[in-house]
Structures are given as C-alpha cells and as structure tokens.
C-alpha cells in the first residue's frame, strides 16, 4: 500500500473517531482538533456521509465574528453492524450489534450438535443466525470469534482447548466464506475483557486485567489501552500457574492447569468431593456438588462448603497477587460462573489479597455476565475498523 493511501486511511479513521466520540461536532472543530486542513476534513466527511457513517443534524452558533453557523455532524451507529460468537465448552453465544454496542439479535446455542463435528455445527448455526437477523452481509464490518484455551490470534488458530478437545484448529480458515470478513479470532477471556471495556465494568482505566473463573481460569491483560498477548499469544493463561512450588508434575497444554484444577468451578466441585469424607455431616452430596451448591452450603454455615470457599479464595488471591506485582493494574475485573458467588466472595478475595500484597488495585465484578465474550467478539471488528482497541 502506498504511503499516501496509508495517511488517507489514518486520517479517515481519526475523523470518524472524532465524530463518534464528540458528536455533535463541526468540520472546523474536527480540523482544529486533528491539525488537518478543512479541505481534507471536508473530503473525508463527505465520503463518510455518503457511506452512511455520519449525518448532518443542523447548525451550531454563529462565529464570534458573525460568520455563518457551522453545520453539525452526528455519528450513525446503525450504518454498519458486527457479528460476534463466543464459543464455550457447552454453550455458545451468538450476537449482532450496531456500531455503538446496541444488540440487534442474540442467541445461545449448544456448542455441540448431536452426532456432528463441532465446527460444522457452529458454522451452520452461525449462518442461520445471520440470515434470521435480517442484516445484509454488506452492512456487517466483520466477525469476531472467542474460543477457550490457547489461541494464536495472528493465525486465528486454537492451539489447545481441552474443554472442546481441540488441538490446532484454525477457526479463521474454517469459517472463511461462512462469516463476513475480516474474521478475528481470540481467546475468550481477551474477548470478555474487550466486552467489559466496551459496554461493562471497564471504565476509563487503560491498565486492566480481566480474570474469567468458570469451568477453567484465564486472564486477559490490557496495558496502555492495548491487549497484551505475549510473544506467542499466551499471555494471561494463569490457569496453568503451579500452586505448589515443589511439585515435579509436568504440565500438558492439552489438560487443565494446576490453578484451574483447584480454583475453577470444576476445581471447587472436585475438591469438595475429595474432602467429603472429612466432613460426614456436610449437606453436600457427592453426585450433586457444583460450585453453586458449594457457595450455598457455605452461606448456610456448612463446614465443608466454607472450607472449599476459603481455599478457593486463597488460591485466587495468591494468583492475583502475582498479577498485581507484575502489571500494577488500575483495576482487576473478575467474571465467569464462579463469580456468581457475588459481592461477598469478591470481598473475601479482596481482603485476602490485601493481606498478602501491599500494592493496591481495585477489584470489580464483571457487569455483562455470560454476554461479555460475545460483546467483545462483536467489538473486535468494530475496533479494527476504528484502528483502536477501545
């Protein structure tokens, strides 16, 4: 691409961003804020109006010298739409939004189709969803896919997803021609962080960590307003963090990691079952134990429930303390099914974290629940179009 084209594209992105964030705004104000000539801004604005991204909404006040009032510009969020898919171990969320994050359509489907390959099942479901949304493909800026496990963002490949029995599955290629392009594939926790930054608990912080605690455990890191993925894209895979420094057990990326085995929803269930014989009077029963029932038992004073919740708090605070020391984030957002334990669970993690780590950070509950990953997946092509992360 020639340098002149690059500059024009950057200017276009910047003009659109100014209108999106500061509307109503005039051409003159955009030119002043960006340091561009009025002629360049007018040319770009005219093209954005023609494509439907921007519209004129009237005039502002006259200038101080009595000149004609300027025409005001407004961003049009329904000019385009974006598709997001958040693939989970058992459930997958499909979502269509406009450019402002307003949900046009959403659907939750099983990740597995009876007797069918998972990818083939998801492709068919996604295509049906797109058709039923009523949004034409030429109005969709792209598609985002969030997947659990180790993901190579650049290649669009899921390196390992134990919950889906996937090894080296290239989703970008698998969904090419089935979904509007560009197709952006990322780890589901990175997508959840983008979702929370876009429409949830993110706020104004630019250094934020999202920790998803559900069937497994994963983290996403935003540093300086950009997702930090690491050299191979595996930054934030805290589920593999060893919790016993003296263990000699080897780690296998095709299996759940040490922290996940103890502090995830699956870990809480398995730990409760493992210690059940030590608490013969517990209300928890072997075949019925889930993370939700452990929290409920603890709330009712059950000793086994309290024992497991306390251990989970300590494991999670231990893991968070290392994140705080390494990244010094302004905020850590905790989400996922296990965080349905709510404010009390969050308070206990915060209390324990303050005991073992003198560097302070703000802990917050995720606001989007199970929709966070789908919001982030839908946001990815939009942010790519804007040339920014948030």
Backbone torsions as a table, in degrees:
resi	resn	phi	psi	omega
1	UNK	NA	132.7	-179.2
2	UNK	-69.6	151.5	-176.2
3	UNK	-59.6	-37.9	179.3
4	UNK	-60.6	-38.3	178.3
5	UNK	-66.6	-40.8	178.4
6	UNK	-59.6	-46.8	-178.8
7	UNK	-62.3	-43.7	179.4
8	UNK	-61.4	-40.7	179.5
9	UNK	-65.7	-41.1	178.0
10	UNK	-63.3	-44.5	179.0
11	UNK	-61.6	-39.9	179.6
12	UNK	-62.5	-46.6	178.6
13	UNK	-60.2	-43.3	-178.0
14	UNK	-67.1	-39.4	178.1
15	UNK	-65.1	-45.1	179.1
16	UNK	-61.7	-39.2	179.0
17	UNK	-64.0	-41.8	178.9
18	UNK	-60.9	-43.1	179.8
19	UNK	-66.9	-42.8	-177.8
20	UNK	-62.1	-42.1	-173.5
21	UNK	-89.4	-22.8	-170.6
22	UNK	-126.7	15.0	-178.3
23	UNK	-70.3	149.5	0.3
24	UNK	-75.7	141.8	-176.2
25	UNK	-147.0	150.5	-179.1
26	UNK	-95.4	163.9	175.6
27	UNK	-60.1	-40.8	-178.7
28	UNK	-63.3	-40.9	179.3
29	UNK	-66.1	-38.1	177.7
30	UNK	-63.0	-46.7	-179.7
31	UNK	-58.9	-41.5	-179.2
32	UNK	-67.2	-43.2	-177.3
33	UNK	-68.3	-34.1	-176.1
34	UNK	-97.5	-9.1	-178.9
35	UNK	71.2	29.5	179.4
36	UNK	-106.9	160.4	176.3
37	UNK	-72.1	153.6	-179.6
38	UNK	-64.5	-33.0	-179.2
39	UNK	-66.0	-40.8	178.0
40	UNK	-64.2	-45.9	179.8
41	UNK	-62.4	-43.5	-179.2
42	UNK	-62.4	-40.5	178.8
43	UNK	-62.4	-44.0	-179.6
44	UNK	-67.4	-45.1	-179.5
45	UNK	-60.7	-41.8	179.4
46	UNK	-59.4	-41.1	179.2
47	UNK	-68.8	-36.6	178.2
48	UNK	-67.7	-36.1	176.1
49	UNK	-66.0	-43.6	-179.9
50	UNK	-61.1	-35.9	-179.0
51	UNK	-85.7	-6.3	174.5
52	UNK	93.4	0.1	-179.1
53	UNK	-73.8	-27.7	-174.3
54	UNK	-133.4	147.9	173.5
55	UNK	-138.8	155.4	176.0
56	UNK	-86.5	136.5	-174.3
57	UNK	-125.1	16.6	179.9
58	UNK	125.1	-164.7	-175.6
59	UNK	-120.7	154.0	176.2
60	UNK	-93.7	-159.0	-179.8
61	UNK	-75.8	156.5	175.4
62	UNK	-65.0	156.6	179.1
63	UNK	-71.2	166.7	-178.5
64	UNK	-62.2	-26.5	-178.6
65	UNK	-93.7	9.8	177.0
66	UNK	85.8	13.3	179.2
67	UNK	-71.4	171.9	-179.3
68	UNK	-62.9	141.2	177.4
69	UNK	-64.8	145.9	-176.6
70	UNK	-81.0	151.3	176.1
71	UNK	-79.1	132.8	-178.5
72	UNK	-92.9	147.3	-177.9
73	UNK	-116.2	146.5	-179.3
74	UNK	-132.3	141.8	175.6
75	UNK	-74.9	141.8	179.8
76	UNK	-113.4	96.1	-175.1
77	UNK	-65.8	-22.5	-179.3
78	UNK	-88.9	11.5	177.0
79	UNK	-66.2	-33.6	179.4
80	UNK	-143.9	169.8	-178.6
81	UNK	-136.4	169.4	-179.4
82	UNK	-142.2	144.7	-179.4
83	UNK	-107.4	135.7	177.2
84	UNK	-131.0	142.4	177.3
85	UNK	-134.2	122.5	179.3
86	UNK	-110.7	107.0	-176.0
87	UNK	-89.4	123.3	176.9
88	UNK	-112.3	174.9	-178.9
89	UNK	-63.1	-32.9	-179.7
90	UNK	-123.3	-32.9	-177.6
91	UNK	-124.8	149.0	176.6
92	UNK	-127.0	135.3	-179.9
93	UNK	-105.6	128.9	176.1
94	UNK	-109.0	139.6	-176.2
95	UNK	-148.9	141.2	171.0
96	UNK	-122.2	128.9	178.4
97	UNK	-127.4	162.3	167.9
98	UNK	-87.2	-174.1	-173.7
99	UNK	-70.5	-13.9	179.0
100	UNK	-97.9	-2.4	180.0
101	UNK	96.1	2.6	175.2
102	UNK	-69.5	127.7	-177.0
103	UNK	-77.6	124.3	177.9
104	UNK	-90.0	-38.9	178.9
105	UNK	-158.0	149.1	174.8
106	UNK	-151.7	154.4	180.0
107	UNK	-156.0	140.4	173.5
108	UNK	-105.0	129.9	-178.6
109	UNK	-130.4	159.5	172.3
110	UNK	-66.1	140.6	177.4
111	UNK	-71.4	-23.9	-178.6
112	UNK	-109.8	133.2	172.6
113	UNK	-100.2	138.7	-176.2
114	UNK	-55.9	117.7	176.2
115	UNK	68.2	16.3	-176.8
116	UNK	-123.2	152.5	173.2
117	UNK	-61.9	139.0	-175.1
118	UNK	-59.4	-47.0	-177.8
119	UNK	-62.8	-45.0	179.5
120	UNK	-61.5	-42.0	177.6
121	UNK	-60.3	-46.2	-178.0
122	UNK	-68.8	-35.5	177.3
123	UNK	-62.2	-45.2	-179.9
124	UNK	-64.9	-41.3	179.9
125	UNK	-66.1	-40.2	179.9
126	UNK	-65.4	-42.4	179.1
127	UNK	-63.2	-42.2	178.4
128	UNK	-63.2	-40.2	179.3
129	UNK	-63.2	-44.6	-179.8
130	UNK	-61.8	-42.2	179.4
131	UNK	-64.1	-41.9	-176.7
132	UNK	-76.6	-16.9	179.1
133	UNK	-69.6	-24.1	-179.4
134	UNK	79.7	5.5	179.5
135	UNK	-95.5	125.9	-179.8
136	UNK	-72.9	149.9	-176.1
137	UNK	-59.4	-34.9	-177.5
138	UNK	-69.6	-9.7	176.6
139	UNK	-98.9	1.3	-177.8
140	UNK	-103.5	122.6	-174.0
141	UNK	-76.6	-14.5	-180.0
142	UNK	158.3	-175.6	-176.5
143	UNK	-132.9	135.6	175.5
144	UNK	-112.7	139.9	178.7
145	UNK	-128.0	122.7	173.0
146	UNK	-101.7	134.7	-178.1
147	UNK	-134.3	144.0	179.7
148	UNK	-76.4	149.8	175.7
149	UNK	101.7	-161.0	-178.5
150	UNK	-83.4	124.4	-175.3
151	UNK	-128.1	132.1	171.0
152	UNK	-90.3	101.3	-174.4
153	UNK	-61.5	-42.3	-176.4
154	UNK	-63.5	-40.8	-177.7
155	UNK	-89.6	-18.0	-176.2
156	UNK	75.9	27.6	-175.5
157	UNK	-110.2	132.7	170.4
158	UNK	-84.4	109.8	-177.9
159	UNK	-70.1	-45.3	178.9
160	UNK	-157.3	127.1	175.1
161	UNK	-133.2	89.4	-175.7
162	UNK	-55.1	-35.7	-177.6
163	UNK	-67.6	-19.4	179.9
164	UNK	-114.0	0.1	-176.5
165	UNK	58.8	39.0	178.7
166	UNK	-101.3	134.8	170.9
167	UNK	-133.3	122.2	177.8
168	UNK	51.7	57.7	176.6
169	UNK	-103.0	114.7	-179.0
170	UNK	-87.0	99.5	-177.1
171	UNK	-73.1	-31.1	179.4
172	UNK	-61.4	-44.3	178.5
173	UNK	-72.2	-38.9	-176.8
174	UNK	-63.9	-31.7	-176.9
175	UNK	-101.1	-1.3	177.1
176	UNK	-60.4	135.0	-175.0
177	UNK	77.9	-16.1	177.4
178	UNK	-91.9	-22.9	-178.0
179	UNK	-130.8	154.0	175.1
180	UNK	-61.3	137.6	179.0
181	UNK	-97.7	159.2	2.6
182	UNK	-71.9	150.0	176.3
183	UNK	-102.8	121.2	-177.4
184	UNK	-112.2	120.0	-178.2
185	UNK	-111.2	133.5	179.1
186	UNK	-150.4	166.6	173.6
187	UNK	-58.2	141.6	-175.8
188	UNK	-62.6	-29.1	179.8
189	UNK	-75.5	-36.8	172.4
190	UNK	-59.2	-41.9	178.6
191	UNK	-64.0	-40.8	179.4
192	UNK	-63.0	-39.3	176.6
193	UNK	-62.2	-45.1	178.0
194	UNK	-59.9	-40.4	178.7
195	UNK	-62.3	-44.9	180.0
196	UNK	-67.6	-35.3	177.3
197	UNK	-68.4	-33.0	-176.8
198	UNK	-78.9	-48.9	-169.4
199	UNK	-131.0	4.6	-172.5
200	UNK	-126.1	-124.5	-169.0
201	UNK	-88.5	3.7	-172.4
202	UNK	-62.6	-44.3	-179.2
203	UNK	68.5	-149.3	-174.5
204	UNK	-96.0	-4.8	-178.5
205	UNK	-64.2	144.8	176.3
206	UNK	-109.4	-9.0	176.2
207	UNK	-117.8	98.1	-170.6
208	UNK	-136.5	142.9	173.1
209	UNK	-118.6	133.9	172.3
210	UNK	-110.5	131.0	176.6
211	UNK	-119.0	117.0	178.0
212	UNK	-96.4	121.5	-176.2
213	UNK	-121.3	98.9	-179.3
214	UNK	-137.5	-125.0	174.5
215	UNK	-58.2	-40.0	173.2
216	UNK	-122.6	-167.6	177.8
217	UNK	-134.4	129.5	175.7
218	UNK	-145.3	158.9	179.0
219	UNK	-129.3	153.7	173.6
220	UNK	-126.8	139.6	-176.0
221	UNK	-117.2	127.5	170.6
222	UNK	-114.0	120.9	-178.3
223	UNK	-123.7	120.8	-178.2
224	UNK	61.5	31.8	178.3
225	UNK	81.0	6.6	-179.6
226	UNK	-123.6	138.7	174.7
227	UNK	-64.6	128.7	177.0
228	UNK	-99.1	116.5	-175.4
229	UNK	-105.6	-17.8	-177.9
230	UNK	86.6	172.9	-172.2
231	UNK	-63.8	-33.7	179.8
232	UNK	-114.2	6.4	178.0
233	UNK	88.2	13.4	-173.4
234	UNK	-105.2	8.7	178.6
235	UNK	-58.2	136.6	178.4
236	UNK	95.4	-0.3	-179.7
237	UNK	-79.2	62.6	-174.8
238	UNK	-72.6	-14.6	177.6
239	UNK	-60.5	-22.3	180.0
240	UNK	-88.6	-2.2	-177.0
241	UNK	-65.7	126.6	176.3
242	UNK	-66.9	142.2	177.3
243	UNK	-105.3	-9.2	176.5
244	UNK	-119.9	108.1	-175.7
245	UNK	-65.8	-13.6	-176.9
246	UNK	-102.2	3.9	-179.4
247	UNK	-71.7	147.2	176.8
248	UNK	-110.0	8.3	-179.7
249	UNK	-68.9	138.6	179.3
250	UNK	-86.2	148.5	179.9
251	UNK	-93.7	140.9	178.1
252	UNK	-126.1	121.6	-176.9
253	UNK	-64.5	-16.6	179.5
254	UNK	-83.9	-2.4	179.3
255	UNK	-120.6	162.2	175.8
256	UNK	-67.8	145.5	-176.1
257	UNK	-81.9	176.3	-173.4
258	UNK	-60.6	-48.5	-178.8
259	UNK	-65.4	-40.3	178.9
260	UNK	-60.9	-38.1	-176.9
261	UNK	-67.3	-16.5	-176.0
262	UNK	-113.6	-34.5	-169.8
263	UNK	-118.7	0.0	175.0
264	UNK	-81.9	178.6	175.2
265	UNK	-60.8	-42.2	176.5
266	UNK	-62.7	-41.5	180.0
267	UNK	-63.8	-42.5	178.6
268	UNK	-60.5	-43.2	179.4
269	UNK	-62.9	-47.9	-177.4
270	UNK	-67.5	-37.7	178.3
271	UNK	-66.1	-39.8	178.1
272	UNK	-62.8	-42.6	178.4
273	UNK	-65.1	-38.7	-178.3
274	UNK	-66.5	-30.2	-177.0
275	UNK	-102.8	5.9	-174.9
276	UNK	-59.0	-38.6	-177.6
277	UNK	-66.2	-21.0	-179.9
278	UNK	-80.7	-11.8	-178.1
279	UNK	-130.6	72.2	-174.0
280	UNK	-61.4	-20.6	-178.3
281	UNK	-96.0	7.1	-178.5
282	UNK	-65.4	145.7	175.7
283	UNK	-76.4	-12.7	-179.9
284	UNK	-76.5	137.1	-179.2
285	UNK	-118.0	139.1	-169.7
286	UNK	-49.8	-48.2	-173.8
287	UNK	-78.9	-8.9	-173.7
288	UNK	-114.2	3.1	-172.6
289	UNK	-74.8	127.1	171.3
290	UNK	-136.1	167.5	179.6
291	UNK	-56.7	-39.5	-179.6
292	UNK	-61.6	-42.1	-179.1
293	UNK	-70.8	-29.7	176.4
294	UNK	-66.1	-45.2	177.7
295	UNK	-62.1	-42.2	-179.6
296	UNK	-64.3	-42.5	178.2
297	UNK	-62.2	-43.0	178.8
298	UNK	-62.0	-40.9	-179.9
299	UNK	-62.4	-31.7	-179.2
300	UNK	-89.5	6.5	176.0
301	UNK	90.9	7.4	179.1
302	UNK	-65.1	129.5	-173.9
303	UNK	-67.5	-39.7	178.4
304	UNK	-66.0	-44.4	178.2
305	UNK	-58.1	-44.4	-179.9
306	UNK	-66.8	-37.0	178.3
307	UNK	-62.4	-45.6	-178.2
308	UNK	-69.7	-42.3	179.1
309	UNK	-62.9	-42.0	179.9
310	UNK	-63.1	-43.2	177.4
311	UNK	-62.2	-42.6	-179.6
312	UNK	-63.0	-43.2	176.6
313	UNK	-56.8	-44.6	-177.3
314	UNK	-68.0	-42.2	178.1
315	UNK	-62.2	-44.6	-178.1
316	UNK	-68.3	-42.3	177.8
317	UNK	-62.6	-38.4	177.0
318	UNK	-59.7	-46.2	179.9
319	UNK	-67.1	-42.6	-179.7
320	UNK	-64.3	-33.6	-178.6
321	UNK	-61.1	-36.6	178.3
322	UNK	-69.6	-38.1	177.4
323	UNK	-63.4	-43.2	179.7
324	UNK	-62.4	-43.7	-178.4
325	UNK	-65.8	-35.7	-175.9
326	UNK	-83.4	-37.5	-171.4
327	UNK	-107.8	-27.5	-175.5
328	UNK	52.6	57.2	-176.6
329	UNK	-74.6	155.1	174.3
330	UNK	-74.9	-26.4	-177.1
331	UNK	-153.4	144.1	169.0
332	UNK	-118.6	121.4	178.6
333	UNK	-99.1	126.5	-180.0
334	UNK	-107.7	123.9	-179.4
335	UNK	-137.7	-172.5	-177.8
336	UNK	98.3	167.9	-174.4
337	UNK	-58.0	-38.5	-177.9
338	UNK	-64.1	-30.1	-179.4
339	UNK	-74.9	3.4	169.4
340	UNK	-66.3	-9.4	171.5
341	UNK	-60.1	-20.2	167.6
342	UNK	81.3	-158.1	-172.7
343	UNK	-61.6	-37.4	-179.0
344	UNK	-64.0	-44.9	178.3
345	UNK	-62.6	-44.4	178.1
346	UNK	-60.6	-42.8	180.0
347	UNK	-61.2	-40.3	180.0
348	UNK	-68.2	-39.7	176.9
349	UNK	-63.2	-43.3	179.8
350	UNK	-62.9	-43.4	179.6
351	UNK	-61.3	-46.0	-179.6
352	UNK	-66.2	-40.3	179.7
353	UNK	-61.0	-40.6	179.7
354	UNK	-67.8	-25.5	178.3
355	UNK	-70.2	-34.7	-171.6
356	UNK	-108.3	-7.2	-177.1
357	UNK	-136.8	115.4	-178.7
358	UNK	-74.2	-19.7	179.1
359	UNK	-78.5	125.7	-174.3
360	UNK	-91.8	148.5	171.6
361	UNK	-148.1	164.6	177.9
362	UNK	-95.2	128.3	173.6
363	UNK	-98.2	138.4	-179.9
364	UNK	-141.4	146.1	173.3
365	UNK	-79.2	139.7	173.9
366	UNK	-60.4	147.6	-176.2
367	UNK	-102.0	-18.0	-171.6
368	UNK	-97.3	-5.0	177.6
369	UNK	57.4	-137.3	-176.3
370	UNK	-71.3	-7.1	179.9
371	UNK	-89.4	-7.4	-173.6
372	UNK	-57.6	-47.8	-177.9
373	UNK	-64.3	-38.9	179.4
374	UNK	-68.0	-40.3	175.2
375	UNK	-59.7	-45.3	-179.7
376	UNK	-64.7	-38.9	178.4
377	UNK	-63.9	-42.4	177.5
378	UNK	-67.3	-33.4	-179.1
379	UNK	-69.5	-30.3	-172.1
380	UNK	-56.7	-50.0	178.0
381	UNK	-66.0	-31.0	178.6
382	UNK	-67.6	-46.6	178.5
383	UNK	-63.5	-36.9	178.0
384	UNK	-62.0	-40.4	177.6
385	UNK	-65.0	-39.0	179.4
386	UNK	-75.1	-18.2	-175.8
387	UNK	74.3	31.0	-178.8
388	UNK	-148.5	166.0	179.6
389	UNK	-87.3	-41.0	-178.5
390	UNK	-139.3	NA	NA
